[in-house]
Amino acid sequence: MADIIEEFKEFPSYQDADVKVITPDRSYSKRTSLQAGVSGLIGIRMVTSGCPITGRLRSMVNFNLPFATLDETQVRVFSFYLLHQYIKWKKRLEPDWEMNELKKIYENIEIVNRNV
């Protein structure tokens, strides 16, 4: 993350910016604060960094939705988690239909985020 921080250190985080995210399949753009734009970039970096805690969300990175609302994020998270539980169930493994493990995942991610 140091390279991201270094790149943007001279700019105020509240400064408006035209942020554009380009993927192989589509692009997204939004006029928002620099902080909001950089935050999304750092989030992807954290998930793909090899961190065993944030890496638990890695399966969703290919379906990232830049500038997502809380509702959109919740739908993605719950859908991915329950799909994973269904696959476990089909393999005759014990699924977590109550989503208790998901709660633990996000509690640990909150600790990482607070300390970053």
Disulfide bonds with the S-S distance in Angstrom:
none
